[in-house]
Amino acid sequence: MQESWREISDLVVAYDPVTLARQPVLREQVVARLRAQGQGRAARIVARWPVRDGRLIDEFVDGVLLRAHHQLQRLSEEFRQGERTQRLLSPLLAVLRAAGVAPPYRVVDVGSGLGYVVRWLAAHGGLGPDVELLGCDYNATLVRRARALAEAEGLRCRFEVANAFALAEPATVFVSTGVIHHFRGPELHGFIEAQRRVPARAFLHSDIKPSYLAPLGAWLFHQARMREPLARHDGILSALRAHEAEILSRTASAACPDWSIGMLDGARSSVPVLRVMQTLIGVEHSLRAGFERALAGLGSRITWRGGTA
């Protein structure tokens, strides 16, 4: 049943796919959909939210999302998402330089929210002056807060209200954290294929690793660390909806047939608490051999689809 369930945050905001203009959302439609899918707790959360002419009030919704993202940032801090991304990104950038790919190397975070990973990389990543860090999100409130945090921290990075796949200056590498489980079936295929069409040279998408302990661990963490009902609900549901490594690698291989596709920490483990996240990796075939060499010991934790290059 969780396969058809949706996070509250996916349903209470809507944007025009071309202009990214905010579109109205009717509260009763959201509540009815949640109830129809058996998500009674989520329906009760949204039913308490204020409306104007039956529409959810954008300012209220954005306030909830802002509080939730501040609380969810704790998850990225606990799981050291900045360091996880840097351990893959630094070797990848070294390979791009060695291959003669012209700088600047534009690293674009898709659905960046408050921009924790981008800000961490700007502060601690040591990626070099030829790297540009950009976070893209549709929600203007989250982007404004990310910009304010980056400015307060004196960081060299940018955040834009933008479609990450339609930038005037396209990405060299796409990254994301906790995003890909929001896409299913054809939408997941389209999300991955769009990165090849940009065209980027690689992507690194981290998300929760499904296991028999993941839902329990998510429940314990969110009960202990989160106060916003939306954050608690969506965080637990994210663990339930996380994609199996085989689904991600198979979909990515179909969407990017001329790329090498791998999964970091995607293999099942008898002690899943040791590997709570997994990363879907895509690189152009010509870059894979150099990337594997640059990864050194970390490369042994990557399972490549289709074997050796």
C-alpha positions as CSV (number, residue, x, y, z in Angstrom):
1,M,0.0,0.0,0.0
2,Q,2.9,2.4,0.8
3,E,3.8,2.3,-2.9
4,S,0.8,4.5,-3.7
5,W,1.0,6.6,-0.6
6,R,2.4,10.1,-1.0
7,E,4.2,12.4,1.5
8,I,2.1,15.4,2.6
9,S,4.7,17.7,1.2
10,D,4.1,16.3,-2.3
11,L,0.4,17.1,-2.2
12,V,0.1,20.5,-0.5
13,V,2.2,22.5,-3.0
14,A,1.8,22.7,-6.8
15,Y,3.8,24.5,-9.5
16,D,3.3,25.2,-13.1
17,P,5.7,22.9,-14.9
18,V,6.9,25.6,-17.3
19,T,6.8,28.9,-15.4
20,L,7.2,27.4,-11.9
21,A,4.4,29.7,-10.7
22,R,2.7,28.6,-7.5
23,Q,-0.7,27.0,-8.2
24,P,-3.6,26.9,-5.7
25,V,-4.2,23.6,-3.8
26,L,-7.7,22.8,-2.4
27,R,-7.5,21.4,1.1
28,E,-10.5,19.1,0.8
29,Q,-9.0,17.5,-2.4
30,V,-5.8,16.7,-0.5
31,V,-7.7,15.4,2.5
32,A,-10.0,13.3,0.4
33,R,-7.1,11.8,-1.5
34,L,-5.2,10.9,1.7
35,R,-8.3,9.3,3.2
36,A,-9.0,7.3,0.0
37,Q,-5.5,5.9,0.2
38,G,-5.8,4.9,3.8
39,Q,-3.6,7.7,5.1
40,G,-5.9,8.8,7.9
41,R,-3.2,10.4,10.1
42,A,-1.9,12.5,7.2
43,A,-5.5,13.5,6.3
44,R,-6.0,14.6,9.9
45,I,-2.9,16.7,9.8
46,V,-3.9,18.6,6.7
47,A,-7.5,18.9,7.7
48,R,-6.4,21.2,10.6
49,W,-4.6,23.6,8.3
50,P,-6.3,27.0,7.6
51,V,-7.8,27.9,4.2
52,R,-8.9,30.9,2.2
53,D,-11.8,30.2,-0.1
54,G,-11.1,26.5,0.3
55,R,-7.5,26.9,-0.8
56,L,-4.5,26.1,1.5
57,I,-2.8,29.4,2.4
58,D,0.6,29.5,0.8
59,E,2.2,31.4,3.7
60,F,1.0,28.9,6.2
61,V,2.1,25.9,4.1
62,D,5.6,27.5,3.5
63,G,5.9,28.0,7.3
64,V,5.2,24.4,7.9
65,L,7.7,23.3,5.2
66,L,10.3,25.7,6.5
67,R,10.1,24.3,10.1
68,A,10.1,20.8,8.7
69,H,13.2,21.3,6.6
70,H,15.0,22.9,9.6
71,Q,14.2,19.8,11.6
72,L,15.0,17.4,8.7
73,Q,18.4,19.0,8.3
74,R,19.3,17.2,11.5
75,L,19.0,14.0,9.5
76,S,21.6,15.2,7.0
77,E,23.9,16.2,9.9
78,E,23.5,12.9,11.7
79,F,24.1,10.9,8.5
80,R,27.0,13.2,7.4
81,Q,25.5,13.8,4.0
82,G,28.0,16.5,3.1
83,E,30.9,14.2,3.7
84,R,29.1,11.3,1.9
85,T,28.7,13.5,-1.2
86,Q,32.2,14.9,-1.0
87,R,33.8,11.4,-0.9
88,L,32.3,10.6,-4.3
89,L,32.3,14.1,-5.8
90,S,36.0,14.9,-5.2
91,P,37.3,11.9,-7.1
92,L,34.7,12.5,-9.9
93,L,35.9,16.1,-10.3
94,A,39.5,14.9,-10.5
95,V,38.6,12.5,-13.3
96,L,36.8,15.3,-15.2
97,R,39.9,17.4,-14.9
98,A,42.1,14.6,-16.1
99,A,39.8,13.9,-19.0
100,G,40.2,17.4,-20.2
101,V,36.6,18.5,-19.6
102,A,36.6,22.2,-19.6
103,P,35.8,24.1,-16.4
104,P,33.9,25.5,-14.6
105,Y,32.5,22.3,-13.2
106,R,28.9,23.1,-12.2
107,V,27.6,20.9,-9.4
108,V,23.8,21.3,-9.1
109,D,21.8,20.0,-6.2
110,V,18.2,19.0,-7.3
111,G,15.5,19.8,-4.8
112,S,18.1,21.5,-2.5
113,G,15.6,22.7,0.2
114,L,17.7,24.6,2.7
115,G,20.9,23.7,0.8
116,Y,22.6,21.8,3.6
117,V,24.8,19.7,1.3
118,V,25.7,22.6,-1.0
119,R,26.6,24.7,2.0
120,W,28.6,22.0,3.6
121,L,30.5,21.4,0.4
122,A,31.2,25.2,0.1
123,A,32.4,25.3,3.7
124,H,34.4,22.0,4.0
125,G,34.5,20.3,0.6
126,G,37.8,21.7,-0.7
127,L,36.5,21.2,-4.3
128,G,38.6,23.9,-5.9
129,P,38.0,27.4,-7.4
130,D,37.0,25.8,-10.8
131,V,33.8,24.3,-9.2
132,E,30.5,26.2,-9.0
133,L,27.9,25.0,-6.4
134,L,24.3,25.7,-7.1
135,G,21.1,24.5,-5.3
136,C,17.8,24.5,-7.2
137,D,14.3,24.2,-5.7
138,Y,10.8,25.2,-6.7
139,N,9.9,26.6,-3.3
140,A,10.9,30.3,-3.1
141,T,10.7,30.4,0.7
142,L,13.2,27.5,1.1
143,V,15.5,29.2,-1.5
144,R,15.4,32.5,0.3
145,R,16.3,30.8,3.6
146,A,19.1,28.8,1.9
147,R,20.5,32.1,0.5
148,A,20.3,33.8,3.9
149,L,22.2,30.9,5.6
150,A,24.9,30.9,2.9
151,E,25.3,34.7,3.2
152,A,25.5,34.5,7.0
153,E,28.1,31.8,6.7
154,G,30.1,33.7,4.0
155,L,29.9,30.7,1.5
156,R,30.7,30.7,-2.2
157,C,27.5,29.0,-3.5
158,R,24.2,30.0,-5.0
159,F,20.6,29.0,-4.7
160,E,17.9,29.6,-7.3
161,V,14.2,29.0,-7.8
162,A,14.6,27.0,-10.9
163,N,14.2,23.7,-12.8
164,A,17.6,22.1,-12.4
165,F,17.3,20.5,-15.8
166,A,16.5,23.7,-17.7
167,L,19.3,26.1,-16.6
168,A,20.9,28.6,-18.9
169,E,24.3,27.2,-17.8
170,P,23.7,23.5,-17.5
171,A,25.1,21.2,-14.8
172,T,28.2,19.1,-15.1
173,V,27.2,16.9,-12.2
174,F,23.8,16.5,-10.6
175,V,23.5,15.6,-6.9
176,S,20.5,15.1,-4.6
177,T,19.7,13.8,-1.1
178,G,16.4,12.2,-0.2
179,V,14.8,13.1,-3.6
180,I,14.6,10.1,-5.8
181,H,12.1,8.1,-3.6
182,H,9.5,10.8,-4.5
183,F,9.5,9.5,-8.1
184,R,7.9,6.2,-9.2
185,G,7.8,4.3,-12.5
186,P,7.8,6.6,-15.6
187,E,8.4,9.6,-13.4
188,L,11.6,8.1,-12.0
189,H,12.7,7.2,-15.6
190,G,12.1,10.7,-16.8
191,F,13.9,12.3,-13.8
192,I,17.0,10.3,-14.6
193,E,16.8,10.6,-18.4
194,A,16.5,14.4,-18.1
195,Q,20.0,14.6,-16.6
196,R,21.5,12.8,-19.6
197,R,19.7,15.1,-22.0
198,V,21.0,18.3,-20.3
199,P,23.7,16.9,-20.9
200,A,25.5,16.4,-17.6
201,R,28.5,14.2,-17.3
202,A,27.5,12.4,-14.1
203,F,25.0,12.2,-11.2
204,L,25.1,11.2,-7.6
205,H,21.7,10.7,-5.9
206,S,21.7,9.6,-2.2
207,D,18.6,8.3,-0.5
208,I,17.4,6.0,2.3
209,K,18.5,2.4,1.9
210,P,15.4,0.1,2.3
211,S,15.7,-2.6,4.9
212,Y,13.7,-4.3,7.6
213,L,15.1,-1.9,10.1
214,A,14.6,1.3,8.1
215,P,11.0,2.1,9.1
216,L,11.6,1.4,12.8
217,G,14.8,3.5,12.7
218,A,13.0,6.3,10.9
219,W,10.2,6.2,13.5
220,L,12.6,6.4,16.5
221,F,14.6,9.2,15.0
222,H,11.7,11.3,14.0
223,Q,9.9,10.8,17.3
224,A,13.0,11.9,19.1
225,R,14.2,14.7,17.0
226,M,11.2,16.2,15.1
227,R,8.4,18.3,16.4
228,E,6.5,19.3,13.2
229,P,3.8,16.7,12.5
230,L,4.5,16.9,8.7
231,A,8.2,16.2,9.3
232,R,7.4,13.1,11.5
233,H,4.9,11.8,9.0
234,D,6.9,12.3,5.8
235,G,10.2,11.2,7.3
236,I,8.7,7.8,8.3
237,L,6.9,7.4,5.0
238,S,10.1,8.2,3.1
239,A,11.7,5.1,4.6
240,L,8.8,3.0,3.6
241,R,8.8,4.3,0.0
242,A,12.6,4.0,-0.5
243,H,13.5,2.3,-3.7
244,E,15.4,-1.0,-3.8
245,A,18.8,-0.8,-5.4
246,E,17.8,-3.1,-8.3
247,I,14.9,-0.8,-9.2
248,L,17.1,2.3,-9.2
249,S,20.0,0.7,-11.2
250,R,17.6,-0.9,-13.7
251,T,15.7,2.3,-14.3
252,A,18.8,4.4,-14.6
253,S,20.4,1.9,-17.1
254,A,17.3,2.1,-19.2
255,A,17.2,5.9,-19.0
256,C,20.9,6.4,-19.7
257,P,22.0,3.4,-21.8
258,D,25.3,5.0,-22.8
259,W,26.3,5.7,-19.2
260,S,27.7,3.4,-16.5
261,I,25.4,2.9,-13.6
262,G,26.4,1.8,-10.1
263,M,25.0,1.7,-6.5
264,L,27.2,2.6,-3.5
265,D,26.1,0.5,-0.5
266,G,23.2,-0.9,-2.4
267,A,23.9,-4.5,-1.6
268,R,21.7,-6.1,1.1
269,S,23.3,-6.5,4.6
270,S,22.5,-8.6,7.6
271,V,23.3,-5.6,9.7
272,P,21.5,-2.8,7.8
273,V,22.1,-0.2,10.6
274,L,25.7,0.0,9.4
275,R,24.5,1.3,5.9
276,V,21.5,3.5,6.3
277,M,21.9,5.4,2.9
278,Q,22.7,4.3,-0.6
279,T,23.8,6.3,-3.6
280,L,22.8,5.9,-7.3
281,I,25.8,6.7,-9.5
282,G,25.7,7.5,-13.2
283,V,28.8,8.5,-15.2
284,E,29.6,8.5,-18.9
285,H,31.2,5.3,-19.9
286,S,34.5,7.0,-20.8
287,L,34.8,8.3,-17.3
288,R,34.1,5.1,-15.4
289,A,37.6,3.5,-15.4
290,G,39.2,6.6,-14.1
291,F,36.5,7.2,-11.6
292,E,37.0,3.7,-10.2
293,R,40.7,4.2,-9.8
294,A,40.2,7.6,-8.1
295,L,37.8,6.0,-5.6
296,A,40.5,3.7,-4.3
297,G,39.1,1.5,-1.5
298,L,35.6,3.1,-1.6
299,G,35.1,1.6,-5.1
300,S,34.7,-1.9,-3.5
301,R,31.4,-0.8,-2.1
302,I,30.0,0.1,-5.5
303,T,28.0,-2.5,-7.5
304,W,28.1,-1.6,-11.2
305,R,25.3,-2.8,-13.4
306,G,26.6,-4.9,-16.3
307,G,29.9,-5.7,-14.6
308,T,33.3,-4.2,-15.6
309,A,33.7,-1.4,-18.0
